[in-house]
Amino acid sequence: MIRRYILFICLGLLGCCLSMTTVVQAEQNVKSSQAESIRVDRTDFPVLYCGQPRLEGEAIWMIQARLQELGYEIVPSGQYDEKTAEVVIMFQIAHRLHADGVVTQTVWENLMYDGGSEPCLTSQEHPKKVSIEIDLIKHRLTVFQNGDIIKEYPVGVGKS
């Protein structure tokens, strides 16, 4: 009778240990599948996005390097992460594309064939040079712009 109780207790403990081992293995499988990444080395306009599993490879490095070349603040790492998605969204907004952070064929074409002919943040005009001259003898203040007289004002000169 005692042997039966000991046998049932041992079988119960064995069952608990096996089920816990299965749970631990399942958790490890989930963690390892999340840590894995998908390699994208194609350059035939693959669709790139930020998600799990994370995308990495030559295609992502090319996108990041081109964005850096165009003046965006990004360091090519070869992994499509949140920072890459943010920079892609800024590029999409600047080029009036659908801003979702997903690199589609349209985004590829705009990135690769953009000659950079039209800067989006800087003015193409040269700043105008403005200077002011006060003639103490004639009591005149003169405003110049690029060497041309814009306006003259009479002024009072003296000690206070």
C-alpha positions in Angstrom: 0.0 0.0 0.0 2.8 2.4 0.9 4.6 1.4 -2.2 1.6 2.5 -4.3 1.5 5.9 -2.6 5.2 6.4 -3.2 4.7 5.3 -6.8 1.8 7.7 -7.4 3.8 10.6 -5.8 6.8 9.8 -8.0 4.7 9.7 -11.1 3.0 13.0 -10.1 6.4 14.7 -9.6 7.7 13.3 -12.9 4.6 14.6 -14.7 5.1 18.1 -13.2 8.7 18.2 -14.1 8.0 17.1 -17.7 5.3 19.7 -18.1 7.5 22.5 -16.7 10.3 21.4 -19.1 7.9 21.7 -22.0 6.8 25.2 -20.9 10.4 26.4 -20.5 11.3 25.0 -24.0 8.3 26.7 -25.5 9.3 30.0 -23.9 12.9 29.6 -25.3 11.5 28.8 -28.7 9.4 32.0 -28.7 12.4 34.1 -27.5 14.7 32.6 -30.1 12.1 33.2 -32.9 11.7 36.8 -31.8 15.5 37.3 -31.8 15.9 35.9 -35.3 15.9 38.2 -38.2 15.1 37.9 -41.9 18.0 38.5 -44.3 17.2 40.7 -47.3 20.1 40.9 -49.7 18.0 41.4 -52.9 18.2 44.8 -54.7 15.1 44.4 -56.9 13.0 46.8 -54.9 12.1 44.6 -52.0 9.4 45.9 -49.6 11.1 46.8 -46.4 9.3 47.5 -43.1 9.9 47.7 -39.3 8.6 44.7 -37.4 9.3 41.3 -35.9 11.3 39.5 -37.0 13.6 42.3 -37.8 14.8 42.8 -41.4 18.5 43.0 -42.0 20.9 42.8 -45.0 22.4 44.6 -47.9 19.1 46.1 -49.1 18.6 47.8 -45.8 22.2 49.0 -45.7 21.8 50.5 -49.2 18.6 52.4 -48.1 20.4 53.7 -45.0 23.5 54.7 -46.9 21.5 56.6 -49.6 19.5 58.4 -46.9 22.8 59.4 -45.2 24.1 60.6 -48.6 21.0 62.7 -49.1 21.7 64.5 -45.7 19.5 62.5 -43.3 21.0 61.7 -39.9 21.3 58.0 -40.0 24.3 55.6 -39.6 24.0 52.5 -41.9 23.7 49.4 -39.8 22.0 47.0 -42.1 19.1 46.5 -39.7 15.6 48.0 -40.4 14.9 49.4 -36.9 12.7 52.2 -35.6 15.3 54.9 -36.3 15.4 53.8 -40.0 11.6 53.8 -40.2 11.6 57.4 -38.8 14.1 58.6 -41.3 12.2 56.9 -44.1 9.0 58.7 -43.0 10.8 62.0 -43.1 12.0 61.2 -46.6 8.4 60.2 -47.6 7.0 63.5 -46.3 9.7 65.6 -48.0 8.9 63.9 -51.3 5.1 63.9 -50.9 4.8 60.1 -50.7 2.5 58.1 -48.4 4.3 58.4 -45.0 4.2 55.0 -43.3 7.9 54.1 -43.0 7.5 51.2 -45.5 10.0 51.2 -48.3 8.0 50.3 -51.5 9.1 50.4 -55.1 8.0 54.0 -55.3 10.2 54.9 -52.3 13.1 53.0 -53.9 12.8 54.9 -57.1 12.6 58.3 -55.4 15.6 57.4 -53.3 17.8 55.9 -56.1 17.0 58.3 -58.9 16.7 61.6 -56.9 19.4 63.9 -58.3 19.1 66.2 -55.3 18.4 69.1 -57.6 16.0 70.8 -55.2 17.0 71.1 -51.6 14.1 70.8 -49.3 15.4 72.8 -46.3 17.8 75.4 -47.5 17.1 78.6 -49.6 18.7 78.8 -53.0 18.9 82.6 -52.9 22.0 84.3 -51.6 21.3 86.5 -48.5 21.2 90.2 -49.1 23.9 92.2 -47.5 22.5 95.2 -45.5 24.7 97.9 -44.1 24.1 101.2 -42.2 26.4 104.2 -42.5 26.2 107.4 -40.3 27.8 110.5 -41.7 28.6 112.7 -38.6 29.4 115.8 -40.7 26.2 115.7 -42.8 24.0 114.4 -40.0 22.7 111.6 -42.2 22.0 107.8 -41.6 22.0 105.8 -44.9 20.8 102.2 -45.3 22.5 100.2 -48.1 21.4 96.8 -49.5 24.0 95.1 -51.7 25.8 98.4 -52.2 22.6 100.3 -53.3 21.0 103.1 -51.2 17.7 102.0 -49.8 16.8 104.8 -47.5 18.3 108.0 -45.9 17.3 109.6 -42.6 18.4 112.8 -40.9 20.0 112.3 -37.5 21.1 114.4 -34.6 24.7 114.0 -33.4 26.0 115.3 -30.1 27.0 114.6 -26.5 24.6 113.7 -23.8 
